[in-house]
Amino acid sequence: MVEITTEVHTVSTEQKEAILLEITKTKVSLLKALSAFKNEQMNVVPFDGGWTAAQTADHLLKAGSVITFLEGNMEETHRPADEKVPEIKAMFLDSLSLCS
């Protein structure tokens, strides 16, 4: 079972900048690696029900873009940590159904 806490954590400006730089470097490395493949290779289904390289890359880039909240203004919150879980689950389940 996952322990849920309502403890407030803050990130320093230096930590935030380091995280954003690492995300940017990783994204550039991913795009560089992907550019080595032909379109046909990116769309090969590796096994029944598996994701193509293009679908996996799309997922990684979308997941990484969620991190952009670090670039915005943030305020402390005292809401329950799991308050948004049902909404997030619904979003992911909706996007998964689009892939099938």
N, CA, C and O atoms as CSV, one atom per row, in Angstrom:
chain,resi,resn,atom,element,x,y,z
A,1,MET,N,N,0.845,-1.188,0.000
A,1,MET,CA,C,0.000,0.000,0.000
A,1,MET,C,C,0.886,1.246,0.000
A,1,MET,O,O,1.905,1.286,0.690
A,2,VAL,N,N,0.506,2.239,-0.758
A,2,VAL,CA,C,1.240,3.497,-0.854
A,2,VAL,C,C,0.829,4.401,0.289
A,2,VAL,O,O,-0.356,4.584,0.568
A,3,GLU,N,N,1.827,4.958,0.943
A,3,GLU,CA,C,1.544,5.891,2.031
A,3,GLU,C,C,1.316,7.273,1.433
A,3,GLU,O,O,2.122,7.754,0.636
A,4,ILE,N,N,0.222,7.903,1.817
A,4,ILE,CA,C,-0.113,9.232,1.315
A,4,ILE,C,C,0.154,10.238,2.425
A,4,ILE,O,O,-0.247,10.057,3.575
A,5,THR,N,N,0.845,11.301,2.040
A,5,THR,CA,C,1.177,12.333,3.004
A,5,THR,C,C,0.696,13.683,2.488
A,5,THR,O,O,0.592,13.898,1.280
A,6,THR,N,N,0.410,14.566,3.392
A,6,THR,CA,C,0.011,15.918,3.000
A,6,THR,C,C,1.135,16.907,3.302
A,6,THR,O,O,0.918,18.119,3.340
A,7,GLU,N,N,2.341,16.370,3.516
A,7,GLU,CA,C,3.499,17.199,3.802
A,7,GLU,C,C,3.815,18.088,2.600
A,7,GLU,O,O,3.735,17.640,1.456
A,8,VAL,N,N,4.170,19.333,2.855
A,8,VAL,CA,C,4.480,20.284,1.795
A,8,VAL,C,C,5.987,20.269,1.551
A,8,VAL,O,O,6.782,20.378,2.484
A,9,HIS,N,N,6.367,20.129,0.266
A,9,HIS,CA,C,7.776,20.150,-0.108
A,9,HIS,C,C,8.011,21.319,-1.040
A,9,HIS,O,O,7.156,21.648,-1.863
A,10,THR,N,N,9.157,21.942,-0.914
A,10,THR,CA,C,9.489,23.043,-1.814
A,10,THR,C,C,10.754,22.693,-2.588
A,10,THR,O,O,11.584,21.908,-2.132
A,11,VAL,N,N,10.879,23.287,-3.756
A,11,VAL,CA,C,12.041,23.080,-4.621
A,11,VAL,C,C,12.697,24.433,-4.799
A,11,VAL,O,O,12.033,25.420,-5.115
A,12,SER,N,N,14.014,24.475,-4.594
A,12,SER,CA,C,14.736,25.734,-4.760
A,12,SER,C,C,14.824,26.088,-6.244
A,12,SER,O,O,14.629,25.237,-7.112
A,13,THR,N,N,15.114,27.335,-6.511
A,13,THR,CA,C,15.270,27.799,-7.883
A,13,THR,C,C,16.388,27.028,-8.577
A,13,THR,O,O,16.259,26.655,-9.744
A,14,GLU,N,N,17.487,26.788,-7.859
A,14,GLU,CA,C,18.615,26.052,-8.427
A,14,GLU,C,C,18.217,24.619,-8.762
A,14,GLU,O,O,18.588,24.106,-9.817
A,15,GLN,N,N,17.467,23.967,-7.876
A,15,GLN,CA,C,17.008,22.601,-8.126
A,15,GLN,C,C,16.067,22.570,-9.327
A,15,GLN,O,O,16.159,21.685,-10.178
A,16,LYS,N,N,15.173,23.534,-9.385
A,16,LYS,CA,C,14.221,23.624,-10.487
A,16,LYS,C,C,14.950,23.791,-11.812
A,16,LYS,O,O,14.614,23.125,-12.791
A,17,GLU,N,N,15.943,24.672,-11.854
A,17,GLU,CA,C,16.703,24.900,-13.080
A,17,GLU,C,C,17.483,23.649,-13.482
A,17,GLU,O,O,17.556,23.322,-14.667
A,18,ALA,N,N,18.064,22.951,-12.513
A,18,ALA,CA,C,18.814,21.724,-12.801
A,18,ALA,C,C,17.891,20.635,-13.354
A,18,ALA,O,O,18.264,19.916,-14.281
A,19,ILE,N,N,16.708,20.518,-12.795
A,19,ILE,CA,C,15.740,19.525,-13.259
A,19,ILE,C,C,15.306,19.843,-14.684
A,19,ILE,O,O,15.276,18.956,-15.537
A,20,LEU,N,N,14.969,21.102,-14.948
A,20,LEU,CA,C,14.543,21.499,-16.291
A,20,LEU,C,C,15.648,21.296,-17.323
A,20,LEU,O,O,15.368,20.894,-18.453
A,21,LEU,N,N,16.896,21.566,-16.952
A,21,LEU,CA,C,18.025,21.354,-17.858
A,21,LEU,C,C,18.175,19.871,-18.175
A,21,LEU,O,O,18.397,19.501,-19.328
A,22,GLU,N,N,18.054,19.025,-17.161
A,22,GLU,CA,C,18.171,17.577,-17.371
A,22,GLU,C,C,17.039,17.055,-18.261
A,22,GLU,O,O,17.256,16.193,-19.112
A,23,ILE,N,N,15.847,17.580,-18.057
A,23,ILE,CA,C,14.700,17.187,-18.895
A,23,ILE,C,C,14.959,17.586,-20.345
A,23,ILE,O,O,14.711,16.802,-21.261
A,24,THR,N,N,15.452,18.793,-20.553
A,24,THR,CA,C,15.741,19.276,-21.899
A,24,THR,C,C,16.820,18.419,-22.563
A,24,THR,O,O,16.685,18.050,-23.729
A,25,LYS,N,N,17.885,18.102,-21.833
A,25,LYS,CA,C,18.958,17.263,-22.378
A,25,LYS,C,C,18.421,15.886,-22.759
A,25,LYS,O,O,18.763,15.353,-23.815
A,26,THR,N,N,17.597,15.321,-21.916
A,26,THR,CA,C,17.040,13.992,-22.175
A,26,THR,C,C,16.143,14.012,-23.398
A,26,THR,O,O,16.193,13.101,-24.224
A,27,LYS,N,N,15.321,15.050,-23.518
A,27,LYS,CA,C,14.427,15.185,-24.669
A,27,LYS,C,C,15.230,15.307,-25.960
A,27,LYS,O,O,14.888,14.677,-26.961
A,28,VAL,N,N,16.291,16.108,-25.949
A,28,VAL,CA,C,17.143,16.275,-27.126
A,28,VAL,C,C,17.803,14.945,-27.486
A,28,VAL,O,O,17.875,14.589,-28.662
A,29,SER,N,N,18.282,14.214,-26.490
A,29,SER,CA,C,18.913,12.904,-26.739
A,29,SER,C,C,17.914,11.926,-27.337
A,29,SER,O,O,18.250,11.182,-28.258
A,30,LEU,N,N,16.699,11.919,-26.828
A,30,LEU,CA,C,15.659,11.033,-27.354
A,30,LEU,C,C,15.358,11.370,-28.807
A,30,LEU,O,O,15.305,10.478,-29.654
A,31,LEU,N,N,15.162,12.644,-29.097
A,31,LEU,CA,C,14.848,13.056,-30.469
A,31,LEU,C,C,16.009,12.740,-31.423
A,31,LEU,O,O,15.784,12.352,-32.570
A,32,LYS,N,N,17.232,12.906,-30.952
A,32,LYS,CA,C,18.402,12.586,-31.773
A,32,LYS,C,C,18.430,11.090,-32.069
A,32,LYS,O,O,18.668,10.692,-33.210
A,33,ALA,N,N,18.190,10.261,-31.061
A,33,ALA,CA,C,18.183,8.809,-31.260
A,33,ALA,C,C,17.074,8.398,-32.218
A,33,ALA,O,O,17.281,7.549,-33.085
A,34,LEU,N,N,15.906,8.995,-32.065
A,34,LEU,CA,C,14.768,8.649,-32.920
A,34,LEU,C,C,14.992,9.049,-34.372
A,34,LEU,O,O,14.483,8.397,-35.283
A,35,SER,N,N,15.748,10.115,-34.589
A,35,SER,CA,C,15.974,10.592,-35.957
A,35,SER,C,C,16.818,9.620,-36.776
A,35,SER,O,O,16.895,9.749,-37.998
A,36,ALA,N,N,17.448,8.654,-36.123
A,36,ALA,CA,C,18.257,7.664,-36.829
A,36,ALA,C,C,17.404,6.596,-37.511
A,36,ALA,O,O,17.904,5.843,-38.347
A,37,PHE,N,N,16.118,6.527,-37.158
A,37,PHE,CA,C,15.232,5.497,-37.706
A,37,PHE,C,C,14.411,6.046,-38.869
A,37,PHE,O,O,14.090,7.233,-38.920
A,38,LYS,N,N,14.082,5.162,-39.795
A,38,LYS,CA,C,13.185,5.508,-40.891
A,38,LYS,C,C,11.750,5.409,-40.374
A,38,LYS,O,O,11.482,4.711,-39.396
A,39,ASN,N,N,10.828,6.114,-41.040
A,39,ASN,CA,C,9.416,6.084,-40.632
A,39,ASN,C,C,8.873,4.667,-40.555
A,39,ASN,O,O,8.127,4.330,-39.636
A,40,GLU,N,N,9.248,3.837,-41.521
A,40,GLU,CA,C,8.751,2.461,-41.539
A,40,GLU,C,C,9.184,1.712,-40.281
A,40,GLU,O,O,8.410,0.937,-39.719
A,41,GLN,N,N,10.419,1.943,-39.842
A,41,GLN,CA,C,10.926,1.280,-38.644
A,41,GLN,C,C,10.177,1.762,-37.397
A,41,GLN,O,O,9.928,0.987,-36.473
A,42,MET,N,N,9.828,3.035,-37.385
A,42,MET,CA,C,9.157,3.611,-36.218
A,42,MET,C,C,7.746,3.062,-36.045
A,42,MET,O,O,7.185,3.123,-34.951
A,43,ASN,N,N,7.175,2.531,-37.113
A,43,ASN,CA,C,5.788,2.088,-37.062
A,43,ASN,C,C,5.615,0.566,-37.067
A,43,ASN,O,O,4.511,0.063,-37.275
A,44,VAL,N,N,6.704,-0.155,-36.838
A,44,VAL,CA,C,6.622,-1.615,-36.755
A,44,VAL,C,C,6.088,-2.005,-35.383
A,44,VAL,O,O,6.597,-1.551,-34.359
A,45,VAL,N,N,5.057,-2.851,-35.368
A,45,VAL,CA,C,4.511,-3.362,-34.109
A,45,VAL,C,C,5.388,-4.547,-33.700
A,45,VAL,O,O,5.447,-5.539,-34.427
A,46,PRO,N,N,6.072,-4.468,-32.548
A,46,PRO,CA,C,7.037,-5.502,-32.174
A,46,PRO,C,C,6.402,-6.856,-31.823
A,46,PRO,O,O,7.017,-7.903,-32.028
A,47,PHE,N,N,5.201,-6.832,-31.308
A,47,PHE,CA,C,4.463,-8.044,-30.969
A,47,PHE,C,C,3.011,-7.675,-30.788
A,47,PHE,O,O,2.686,-6.501,-30.610
A,48,ASP,N,N,2.141,-8.652,-30.830
A,48,ASP,CA,C,0.707,-8.412,-30.728
A,48,ASP,C,C,0.387,-7.631,-29.452
A,48,ASP,O,O,0.701,-8.075,-28.348
A,49,GLY,N,N,-0.223,-6.498,-29.608
A,49,GLY,CA,C,-0.574,-5.655,-28.464
A,49,GLY,C,C,0.534,-4.721,-28.022
A,49,GLY,O,O,0.338,-3.902,-27.124
A,50,GLY,N,N,1.713,-4.841,-28.656
A,50,GLY,CA,C,2.835,-3.987,-28.279
A,50,GLY,C,C,2.745,-2.616,-28.916
A,50,GLY,O,O,2.025,-2.415,-29.894
A,51,TRP,N,N,3.477,-1.685,-28.358
A,51,TRP,CA,C,3.518,-0.336,-28.904
A,51,TRP,C,C,4.632,-0.240,-29.931
A,51,TRP,O,O,5.686,-0.859,-29.784
A,52,THR,N,N,4.389,0.533,-30.960
A,52,THR,CA,C,5.450,0.827,-31.918
A,52,THR,C,C,6.433,1.798,-31.265
A,52,THR,O,O,6.144,2.405,-30.234
A,53,ALA,N,N,7.603,1.926,-31.893
A,53,ALA,CA,C,8.581,2.899,-31.389
A,53,ALA,C,C,7.993,4.305,-31.418
A,53,ALA,O,O,8.247,5.106,-30.518
A,54,ALA,N,N,7.205,4.608,-32.452
A,54,ALA,CA,C,6.584,5.933,-32.565
A,54,ALA,C,C,5.596,6.174,-31.425
A,54,ALA,O,O,5.558,7.265,-30.856
A,55,GLN,N,N,4.801,5.162,-31.094
A,55,GLN,CA,C,3.844,5.319,-29.988
A,55,GLN,C,C,4.574,5.500,-28.660
A,55,GLN,O,O,4.175,6.313,-27.826
A,56,THR,N,N,5.650,4.730,-28.473
A,56,THR,CA,C,6.425,4.842,-27.234
A,56,THR,C,C,7.062,6.229,-27.127
A,56,THR,O,O,7.026,6.857,-26.069
A,57,ALA,N,N,7.641,6.697,-28.226
A,57,ALA,CA,C,8.256,8.026,-28.230
A,57,ALA,C,C,7.215,9.100,-27.951
A,57,ALA,O,O,7.470,10.026,-27.181
A,58,ASP,N,N,6.050,8.983,-28.567
A,58,ASP,CA,C,4.968,9.941,-28.343
A,58,ASP,C,C,4.573,9.956,-26.868
A,58,ASP,O,O,4.371,11.017,-26.277
A,59,HIS,N,N,4.467,8.782,-26.296
A,59,HIS,CA,C,4.112,8.676,-24.872
A,59,HIS,C,C,5.170,9.352,-23.996
A,59,HIS,O,O,4.837,10.109,-23.085
A,60,LEU,N,N,6.441,9.075,-24.277
A,60,LEU,CA,C,7.520,9.662,-23.476
A,60,LEU,C,C,7.534,11.186,-23.589
A,60,LEU,O,O,7.709,11.887,-22.592
A,61,LEU,N,N,7.351,11.691,-24.804
A,61,LEU,CA,C,7.357,13.144,-24.988
A,61,LEU,C,C,6.157,13.795,-24.307
A,61,LEU,O,O,6.286,14.875,-23.731
A,62,LYS,N,N,4.989,13.147,-24.367
A,62,LYS,CA,C,3.810,13.690,-23.678
A,62,LYS,C,C,3.999,13.641,-22.169
A,62,LYS,O,O,3.676,14.595,-21.461
A,63,ALA,N,N,4.523,12.526,-21.684
A,63,ALA,CA,C,4.738,12.394,-20.241
A,63,ALA,C,C,5.746,13.434,-19.756
A,63,ALA,O,O,5.587,14.016,-18.683
A,64,GLY,N,N,6.783,13.658,-20.561
A,64,GLY,CA,C,7.786,14.658,-20.195
A,64,GLY,C,C,7.240,16.062,-20.199
A,64,GLY,O,O,7.697,16.903,-19.424
A,65,SER,N,N,6.273,16.338,-21.053
A,65,SER,CA,C,5.719,17.686,-21.130
A,65,SER,C,C,4.887,18.028,-19.900
A,65,SER,O,O,4.625,19.199,-19.629
A,66,VAL,N,N,4.475,17.015,-19.165
A,66,VAL,CA,C,3.716,17.266,-17.940
A,66,VAL,C,C,4.593,17.986,-16.921
A,66,VAL,O,O,4.088,18.696,-16.051
A,67,ILE,N,N,5.876,17.805,-17.029
A,67,ILE,CA,C,6.820,18.392,-16.086
A,67,ILE,C,C,6.921,19.904,-16.238
A,67,ILE,O,O,7.495,20.567,-15.374
A,68,THR,N,N,6.386,20.456,-17.301
A,68,THR,CA,C,6.530,21.896,-17.539
A,68,THR,C,C,5.895,22.748,-16.448
A,68,THR,O,O,6.085,23.964,-16.415
A,69,PHE,N,N,5.149,22.118,-15.563
A,69,PHE,CA,C,4.596,22.897,-14.450
A,69,PHE,C,C,5.715,23.513,-13.630
A,69,PHE,O,O,5.491,24.495,-12.922
A,70,LEU,N,N,6.914,22.958,-13.713
A,70,LEU,CA,C,8.047,23.508,-12.970
A,70,LEU,C,C,8.418,24.899,-13.463
A,70,LEU,O,O,9.037,25.677,-12.738
A,71,GLU,N,N,8.039,25.209,-14.698
A,71,GLU,CA,C,8.368,26.511,-15.254
A,71,GLU,C,C,7.412,27.606,-14.798
A,71,GLU,O,O,7.721,28.790,-14.934
A,72,GLY,N,N,6.279,27.234,-14.269
A,72,GLY,CA,C,5.269,28.207,-13.876
A,72,GLY,C,C,5.383,28.616,-12.420
A,72,GLY,O,O,6.239,28.136,-11.677
A,73,ASN,N,N,4.499,29.511,-12.041
A,73,ASN,CA,C,4.439,29.918,-10.649
A,73,ASN,C,C,3.783,28.811,-9.842
A,73,ASN,O,O,2.763,28.253,-10.248
A,74,MET,N,N,4.362,28.504,-8.723
A,74,MET,CA,C,3.819,27.449,-7.875
A,74,MET,C,C,3.480,28.028,-6.513
A,74,MET,O,O,4.148,28.931,-6.010
A,75,GLU,N,N,2.452,27.495,-5.949
A,75,GLU,CA,C,2.060,27.872,-4.603
A,75,GLU,C,C,1.958,26.613,-3.766
A,75,GLU,O,O,1.685,25.532,-4.289
A,76,GLU,N,N,2.175,26.751,-2.474
A,76,GLU,CA,C,2.001,25.610,-1.593
A,76,GLU,C,C,0.540,25.210,-1.589
A,76,GLU,O,O,-0.352,26.048,-1.724
A,77,THR,N,N,0.313,23.929,-1.434
A,77,THR,CA,C,-1.051,23.438,-1.355
A,77,THR,C,C,-1.180,22.506,-0.164
A,77,THR,O,O,-0.222,21.842,0.232
A,78,HIS,N,N,-2.335,22.470,0.379
A,78,HIS,CA,C,-2.563,21.601,1.527
A,78,HIS,C,C,-3.709,20.639,1.250
A,78,HIS,O,O,-4.318,20.103,2.176
A,79,ARG,N,N,-4.000,20.422,-0.032
A,79,ARG,CA,C,-5.052,19.470,-0.380
A,79,ARG,C,C,-4.513,18.061,-0.176
A,79,ARG,O,O,-3.299,17.857,-0.153
A,80,PRO,N,N,-5.395,17.103,-0.032
A,80,PRO,CA,C,-4.940,15.714,0.085
A,80,PRO,C,C,-4.130,15.316,-1.148
A,80,PRO,O,O,-4.500,15.660,-2.270
A,81,ALA,N,N,-3.044,14.603,-0.946
A,81,ALA,CA,C,-2.141,14.244,-2.031
A,81,ALA,C,C,-2.819,13.407,-3.113
A,81,ALA,O,O,-2.415,13.458,-4.275
A,82,ASP,N,N,-3.825,12.651,-2.752
A,82,ASP,CA,C,-4.487,11.772,-3.721
A,82,ASP,C,C,-5.772,12.357,-4.293
A,82,ASP,O,O,-6.534,11.646,-4.949
A,83,GLU,N,N,-6.021,13.626,-4.059
A,83,GLU,CA,C,-7.275,14.249,-4.483
A,83,GLU,C,C,-7.519,14.149,-5.985
A,83,GLU,O,O,-8.658,13.961,-6.412
A,84,LYS,N,N,-6.474,14.271,-6.786
A,84,LYS,CA,C,-6.615,14.289,-8.248
A,84,LYS,C,C,-6.437,12.910,-8.891
A,84,LYS,O,O,-6.511,12.794,-10.115
A,85,VAL,N,N,-6.207,11.877,-8.100
A,85,VAL,CA,C,-5.957,10.540,-8.644
A,85,VAL,C,C,-7.082,10.062,-9.565
A,85,VAL,O,O,-6.779,9.565,-10.650
A,86,PRO,N,N,-8.355,10.180,-9.200
A,86,PRO,CA,C,-9.409,9.715,-10.111
A,86,PRO,C,C,-9.381,10.426,-11.470
A,86,PRO,O,O,-9.585,9.788,-12.503
A,87,GLU,N,N,-9.133,11.726,-11.477
A,87,GLU,CA,C,-9.068,12.478,-12.732
A,87,GLU,C,C,-7.888,12.020,-13.590
A,87,GLU,O,O,-8.020,11.845,-14.801
A,88,ILE,N,N,-6.741,11.828,-12.950
A,88,ILE,CA,C,-5.543,11.410,-13.676
A,88,ILE,C,C,-5.734,10.007,-14.243
A,88,ILE,O,O,-5.378,9.749,-15.393
A,89,LYS,N,N,-6.292,9.101,-13.445
A,89,LYS,CA,C,-6.557,7.747,-13.937
A,89,LYS,C,C,-7.482,7.789,-15.144
A,89,LYS,O,O,-7.259,7.074,-16.121
A,90,ALA,N,N,-8.505,8.609,-15.085
A,90,ALA,CA,C,-9.454,8.711,-16.199
A,90,ALA,C,C,-8.752,9.216,-17.452
A,90,ALA,O,O,-9.016,8.715,-18.545
A,91,MET,N,N,-7.862,10.200,-17.318
A,91,MET,CA,C,-7.133,10.727,-18.476
A,91,MET,C,C,-6.265,9.652,-19.103
A,91,MET,O,O,-6.263,9.493,-20.324
A,92,PHE,N,N,-5.520,8.903,-18.278
A,92,PHE,CA,C,-4.643,7.866,-18.805
A,92,PHE,C,C,-5.438,6.735,-19.429
A,92,PHE,O,O,-5.055,6.214,-20.477
A,93,LEU,N,N,-6.531,6.351,-18.808
A,93,LEU,CA,C,-7.348,5.279,-19.367
A,93,LEU,C,C,-7.973,5.696,-20.690
A,93,LEU,O,O,-8.097,4.876,-21.599
A,94,ASP,N,N,-8.367,6.957,-20.809
A,94,ASP,CA,C,-8.914,7.461,-22.072
A,94,ASP,C,C,-7.859,7.415,-23.163
A,94,ASP,O,O,-8.150,7.004,-24.286
A,95,SER,N,N,-6.635,7.832,-22.848
A,95,SER,CA,C,-5.578,7.847,-23.868
A,95,SER,C,C,-5.174,6.439,-24.237
A,95,SER,O,O,-4.813,6.195,-25.389
A,96,LEU,N,N,-5.220,5.498,-23.304
A,96,LEU,CA,C,-4.891,4.111,-23.623
A,96,LEU,C,C,-5.921,3.506,-24.554
A,96,LEU,O,O,-5.572,2.718,-25.433
A,97,SER,N,N,-7.182,3.857,-24.378
A,97,SER,CA,C,-8.227,3.299,-25.239
A,97,SER,C,C,-8.091,3.814,-26.672
A,97,SER,O,O,-8.540,3.155,-27.610
A,98,LEU,N,N,-7.484,4.970,-26.847
A,98,LEU,CA,C,-7.257,5.511,-28.192
A,98,LEU,C,C,-6.188,4.727,-28.931
A,98,LEU,O,O,-6.190,4.678,-30.161
A,99,CYS,N,N,-5.267,4.108,-28.182
A,99,CYS,CA,C,-4.179,3.349,-28.799
A,99,CYS,C,C,-4.621,1.960,-29.252
A,99,CYS,O,O,-3.948,1.331,-30.069
A,100,SER,N,N,-5.736,1.483,-28.733
A,100,SER,CA,C,-6.133,0.117,-29.096
A,100,SER,C,C,-7.125,0.079,-30.221
A,100,SER,O,O,-7.549,-1.001,-30.634
